[in-house]
Amino acid sequence: MDKIEKAIEYYTFKSKELLDFVNSNNNLSIEKIIECGEELAVLENKITALEVAKEN
């Protein structure tokens, strides 16, 4: 497995972990939800960029 695949797996895992955290908590503050959303957006952008790099 190459470095790009490993990075995609890692960021996908972190993304799922973050989603699970948000979905399993009923008492998150608005600020924490926004913070998690921003982190998720960064992770998704990294995954997309790596997938594009993998194709090229």
C-alpha positions in Angstrom: 0.0 0.0 0.0 1.4 3.4 -0.9 1.6 6.5 1.2 -1.5 8.1 -0.5 -3.6 5.1 0.3 -2.5 5.1 3.9 -3.2 8.8 4.2 -6.7 8.3 2.7 -7.4 5.5 5.2 -6.2 7.6 8.1 -8.2 10.7 7.2 -11.3 8.5 6.5 -10.9 6.9 9.9 -10.6 10.3 11.6 -13.6 11.6 9.7 -15.7 8.6 10.8 -14.5 9.0 14.4 -15.5 12.7 14.4 -18.9 11.9 12.9 -19.5 9.2 15.5 -18.5 11.6 18.3 -21.0 14.2 17.2 -23.8 11.7 16.5 -23.3 10.0 19.9 -23.4 13.2 22.0 -26.7 14.8 22.9 -25.3 17.7 24.9 -22.7 19.3 22.6 -22.6 23.1 22.5 -23.2 25.0 19.3 -19.6 26.0 19.3 -18.4 22.4 19.6 -20.7 21.3 16.8 -19.4 24.1 14.6 -15.8 23.2 15.5 -16.4 19.6 14.6 -18.0 20.6 11.4 -15.0 22.7 10.5 -12.6 19.8 11.3 -14.8 17.5 9.2 -14.6 19.9 6.3 -10.8 20.0 6.5 -10.6 16.2 6.6 -13.0 15.8 3.6 -10.9 18.3 1.6 -7.8 16.3 2.4 -9.4 13.0 1.4 -10.6 14.6 -1.9 -7.2 16.0 -2.7 -5.5 12.7 -2.0 -8.0 10.8 -4.2 -7.3 13.3 -7.0 -3.6 12.9 -6.5 -4.0 9.1 -6.6 -5.8 9.2 -9.9 -3.0 11.3 -11.5 
